[in-house]
């Protein structure tokens, strides 16, 4: 797995642009099924890495939020769960179950943004001191 660093501009562009949006011919119901299939797999995967709790002492916050974009995301409140193993697992999840999708997460303080799809992991960090465990190729 190679980790690519993003500039602030590239990160902003990715956040402002839908990822691989479905064709207009795909109904909302069809797209919702596609979304929730990945959501349930992501929910199960993340449960092994921490606690989903937005308002307590949880490690991350994953809540359904459907838009016409094949991007699914969550916030991380405990950066200790962000490891190469987590990224590799998320990339495998995308490759095995949702190759047309991108999994996205950011810190709850907006210190970093991570975009994972089957072919790449891209990271934007406010400073290079953040997430030093993710420097270079793995």
FIDREN-838826 format. One record per residue (C-alpha): x, y, z; residue in one letter. Coordinates in steps of 0.02 Angstrom, whole numbers, always signed. Example, Ala and Ser with C-alpha at 12.3 -4.5 7.8 and 13.67 -1.06 7.14 Angstrom:
2
<r><xx>+615</xx><yy>-225</yy><zz>+390</zz><res>A</res></r>
<r><xx>+684</xx><yy>-53</yy><zz>+357</zz><res>S</res></r>
This chain:
138
<r><xx>+0</xx><yy>+0</yy><zz>+0</zz><res>X</res></r>
<r><xx>+68</xx><yy>+168</yy><zz>-51</zz><res>X</res></r>
<r><xx>+10</xx><yy>+321</yy><zz>+43</zz><res>X</res></r>
<r><xx>+0</xx><yy>+480</yy><zz>-60</zz><res>X</res></r>
<r><xx>+0</xx><yy>+652</yy><zz>+20</zz><res>X</res></r>
<r><xx>-128</xx><yy>+779</yy><zz>-38</zz><res>X</res></r>
<r><xx>-111</xx><yy>+967</yy><zz>-40</zz><res>X</res></r>
<r><xx>-243</xx><yy>+1073</yy><zz>+45</zz><res>X</res></r>
<r><xx>-311</xx><yy>+1120</yy><zz>-128</zz><res>X</res></r>
<r><xx>-321</xx><yy>+938</yy><zz>-186</zz><res>X</res></r>
<r><xx>-408</xx><yy>+889</yy><zz>-24</zz><res>X</res></r>
<r><xx>-534</xx><yy>+1031</yy><zz>-41</zz><res>X</res></r>
<r><xx>-569</xx><yy>+981</yy><zz>-220</zz><res>X</res></r>
<r><xx>-600</xx><yy>+799</yy><zz>-169</zz><res>X</res></r>
<r><xx>-718</xx><yy>+855</yy><zz>-32</zz><res>X</res></r>
<r><xx>-814</xx><yy>+971</yy><zz>-148</zz><res>X</res></r>
<r><xx>-833</xx><yy>+846</yy><zz>-291</zz><res>X</res></r>
<r><xx>-946</xx><yy>+692</yy><zz>-286</zz><res>X</res></r>
<r><xx>-846</xx><yy>+531</yy><zz>-300</zz><res>X</res></r>
<r><xx>-902</xx><yy>+421</yy><zz>-444</zz><res>X</res></r>
<r><xx>-1084</xx><yy>+478</yy><zz>-436</zz><res>X</res></r>
<r><xx>-1215</xx><yy>+354</yy><zz>-495</zz><res>X</res></r>
<r><xx>-1293</xx><yy>+376</yy><zz>-666</zz><res>X</res></r>
<r><xx>-1458</xx><yy>+471</yy><zz>-667</zz><res>X</res></r>
<r><xx>-1543</xx><yy>+309</yy><zz>-722</zz><res>X</res></r>
<r><xx>-1505</xx><yy>+229</yy><zz>-552</zz><res>X</res></r>
<r><xx>-1652</xx><yy>+260</yy><zz>-437</zz><res>X</res></r>
<r><xx>-1632</xx><yy>+326</yy><zz>-261</zz><res>X</res></r>
<r><xx>-1694</xx><yy>+159</yy><zz>-196</zz><res>X</res></r>
<r><xx>-1561</xx><yy>+63</yy><zz>-294</zz><res>X</res></r>
<r><xx>-1426</xx><yy>+182</yy><zz>-238</zz><res>X</res></r>
<r><xx>-1483</xx><yy>+174</yy><zz>-56</zz><res>X</res></r>
<r><xx>-1467</xx><yy>-16</yy><zz>-62</zz><res>X</res></r>
<r><xx>-1291</xx><yy>+0</yy><zz>-131</zz><res>X</res></r>
<r><xx>-1248</xx><yy>+126</yy><zz>+5</zz><res>X</res></r>
<r><xx>-1320</xx><yy>+25</yy><zz>+150</zz><res>X</res></r>
<r><xx>-1234</xx><yy>-134</yy><zz>+93</zz><res>X</res></r>
<r><xx>-1066</xx><yy>-47</yy><zz>+109</zz><res>X</res></r>
<r><xx>-1120</xx><yy>+46</yy><zz>+266</zz><res>X</res></r>
<r><xx>-1160</xx><yy>-115</yy><zz>+357</zz><res>X</res></r>
<r><xx>-993</xx><yy>-191</yy><zz>+309</zz><res>X</res></r>
<r><xx>-902</xx><yy>-32</yy><zz>+362</zz><res>X</res></r>
<r><xx>-998</xx><yy>-27</yy><zz>+527</zz><res>X</res></r>
<r><xx>-949</xx><yy>-208</yy><zz>+564</zz><res>X</res></r>
<r><xx>-767</xx><yy>-179</yy><zz>+515</zz><res>X</res></r>
<r><xx>-749</xx><yy>-21</yy><zz>+620</zz><res>X</res></r>
<r><xx>-828</xx><yy>-102</yy><zz>+773</zz><res>X</res></r>
<r><xx>-672</xx><yy>-211</yy><zz>+784</zz><res>X</res></r>
<r><xx>-565</xx><yy>-53</yy><zz>+792</zz><res>X</res></r>
<r><xx>-656</xx><yy>+50</yy><zz>+922</zz><res>X</res></r>
<r><xx>-820</xx><yy>+120</yy><zz>+985</zz><res>X</res></r>
<r><xx>-943</xx><yy>+216</yy><zz>+876</zz><res>X</res></r>
<r><xx>-1002</xx><yy>+357</yy><zz>+988</zz><res>X</res></r>
<r><xx>-1015</xx><yy>+537</yy><zz>+933</zz><res>X</res></r>
<r><xx>-1068</xx><yy>+609</yy><zz>+1100</zz><res>X</res></r>
<r><xx>-963</xx><yy>+512</yy><zz>+1224</zz><res>X</res></r>
<r><xx>-790</xx><yy>+440</yy><zz>+1236</zz><res>X</res></r>
<r><xx>-799</xx><yy>+345</yy><zz>+1073</zz><res>X</res></r>
<r><xx>-659</xx><yy>+320</yy><zz>+948</zz><res>X</res></r>
<r><xx>-754</xx><yy>+368</yy><zz>+791</zz><res>X</res></r>
<r><xx>-924</xx><yy>+425</yy><zz>+732</zz><res>X</res></r>
<r><xx>-1009</xx><yy>+334</yy><zz>+588</zz><res>X</res></r>
<r><xx>-1185</xx><yy>+387</yy><zz>+545</zz><res>X</res></r>
<r><xx>-1282</xx><yy>+358</yy><zz>+384</zz><res>X</res></r>
<r><xx>-1277</xx><yy>+507</yy><zz>+268</zz><res>X</res></r>
<r><xx>-1327</xx><yy>+470</yy><zz>+90</zz><res>X</res></r>
<r><xx>-1284</xx><yy>+588</yy><zz>-52</zz><res>X</res></r>
<r><xx>-1273</xx><yy>+550</yy><zz>-238</zz><res>X</res></r>
<r><xx>-1089</xx><yy>+509</yy><zz>-221</zz><res>X</res></r>
<r><xx>-1001</xx><yy>+343</yy><zz>-200</zz><res>X</res></r>
<r><xx>-908</xx><yy>+409</yy><zz>-51</zz><res>X</res></r>
<r><xx>-944</xx><yy>+353</yy><zz>+126</zz><res>X</res></r>
<r><xx>-864</xx><yy>+434</yy><zz>+276</zz><res>X</res></r>
<r><xx>-845</xx><yy>+453</yy><zz>+462</zz><res>X</res></r>
<r><xx>-754</xx><yy>+557</yy><zz>+592</zz><res>X</res></r>
<r><xx>-614</xx><yy>+493</yy><zz>+703</zz><res>X</res></r>
<r><xx>-604</xx><yy>+559</yy><zz>+880</zz><res>X</res></r>
<r><xx>-462</xx><yy>+444</yy><zz>+935</zz><res>X</res></r>
<r><xx>-316</xx><yy>+454</yy><zz>+814</zz><res>X</res></r>
<r><xx>-235</xx><yy>+303</yy><zz>+897</zz><res>X</res></r>
<r><xx>-352</xx><yy>+191</yy><zz>+797</zz><res>X</res></r>
<r><xx>-278</xx><yy>+260</yy><zz>+634</zz><res>X</res></r>
<r><xx>-145</xx><yy>+133</yy><zz>+589</zz><res>X</res></r>
<r><xx>-78</xx><yy>+54</yy><zz>+431</zz><res>X</res></r>
<r><xx>-180</xx><yy>-100</yy><zz>+478</zz><res>X</res></r>
<r><xx>-339</xx><yy>+5</yy><zz>+482</zz><res>X</res></r>
<r><xx>-301</xx><yy>+80</yy><zz>+312</zz><res>X</res></r>
<r><xx>-258</xx><yy>-89</yy><zz>+237</zz><res>X</res></r>
<r><xx>-419</xx><yy>-162</yy><zz>+305</zz><res>X</res></r>
<r><xx>-524</xx><yy>-18</yy><zz>+238</zz><res>X</res></r>
<r><xx>-440</xx><yy>-33</yy><zz>+69</zz><res>X</res></r>
<r><xx>-474</xx><yy>-220</yy><zz>+66</zz><res>X</res></r>
<r><xx>-655</xx><yy>-187</yy><zz>+115</zz><res>X</res></r>
<r><xx>-675</xx><yy>-66</yy><zz>-29</zz><res>X</res></r>
<r><xx>-587</xx><yy>-183</yy><zz>-152</zz><res>X</res></r>
<r><xx>-686</xx><yy>-337</yy><zz>-100</zz><res>X</res></r>
<r><xx>-859</xx><yy>-261</yy><zz>-77</zz><res>X</res></r>
<r><xx>-869</xx><yy>-90</yy><zz>-158</zz><res>X</res></r>
<r><xx>-735</xx><yy>-59</yy><zz>-291</zz><res>X</res></r>
<r><xx>-830</xx><yy>+90</yy><zz>-361</zz><res>X</res></r>
<r><xx>-831</xx><yy>+175</yy><zz>-190</zz><res>X</res></r>
<r><xx>-713</xx><yy>+279</yy><zz>-86</zz><res>X</res></r>
<r><xx>-706</xx><yy>+271</yy><zz>+104</zz><res>X</res></r>
<r><xx>-665</xx><yy>+436</yy><zz>+185</zz><res>X</res></r>
<r><xx>-626</xx><yy>+489</yy><zz>+363</zz><res>X</res></r>
<r><xx>-564</xx><yy>+644</yy><zz>+449</zz><res>X</res></r>
<r><xx>-513</xx><yy>+693</yy><zz>+623</zz><res>X</res></r>
<r><xx>-647</xx><yy>+775</yy><zz>+728</zz><res>X</res></r>
<r><xx>-533</xx><yy>+928</yy><zz>+739</zz><res>X</res></r>
<r><xx>-507</xx><yy>+935</yy><zz>+550</zz><res>X</res></r>
<r><xx>-321</xx><yy>+898</yy><zz>+570</zz><res>X</res></r>
<r><xx>-319</xx><yy>+767</yy><zz>+434</zz><res>X</res></r>
<r><xx>-424</xx><yy>+691</yy><zz>+295</zz><res>X</res></r>
<r><xx>-399</xx><yy>+515</yy><zz>+226</zz><res>X</res></r>
<r><xx>-473</xx><yy>+450</yy><zz>+63</zz><res>X</res></r>
<r><xx>-463</xx><yy>+262</yy><zz>+29</zz><res>X</res></r>
<r><xx>-513</xx><yy>+170</yy><zz>-128</zz><res>X</res></r>
<r><xx>-454</xx><yy>+4</yy><zz>-198</zz><res>X</res></r>
<r><xx>-310</xx><yy>+84</yy><zz>-293</zz><res>X</res></r>
<r><xx>-242</xx><yy>+217</yy><zz>-173</zz><res>X</res></r>
<r><xx>-239</xx><yy>+294</yy><zz>-1</zz><res>X</res></r>
<r><xx>-228</xx><yy>+484</yy><zz>-1</zz><res>X</res></r>
<r><xx>-198</xx><yy>+590</yy><zz>+153</zz><res>X</res></r>
<r><xx>-205</xx><yy>+775</yy><zz>+189</zz><res>X</res></r>
<r><xx>-126</xx><yy>+830</yy><zz>+353</zz><res>X</res></r>
<r><xx>-122</xx><yy>+1005</yy><zz>+426</zz><res>X</res></r>
<r><xx>+58</xx><yy>+968</yy><zz>+477</zz><res>X</res></r>
<r><xx>+173</xx><yy>+826</yy><zz>+431</zz><res>X</res></r>
<r><xx>+190</xx><yy>+786</yy><zz>+617</zz><res>X</res></r>
<r><xx>+15</xx><yy>+711</yy><zz>+616</zz><res>X</res></r>
<r><xx>-2</xx><yy>+523</yy><zz>+598</zz><res>X</res></r>
<r><xx>+186</xx><yy>+489</yy><zz>+579</zz><res>X</res></r>
<r><xx>+146</xx><yy>+302</yy><zz>+576</zz><res>X</res></r>
<r><xx>+75</xx><yy>+328</yy><zz>+401</zz><res>X</res></r>
<r><xx>+228</xx><yy>+401</yy><zz>+317</zz><res>X</res></r>
<r><xx>+291</xx><yy>+315</yy><zz>+160</zz><res>X</res></r>
<r><xx>+241</xx><yy>+151</yy><zz>+82</zz><res>X</res></r>
<r><xx>+183</xx><yy>-1</yy><zz>+176</zz><res>X</res></r>
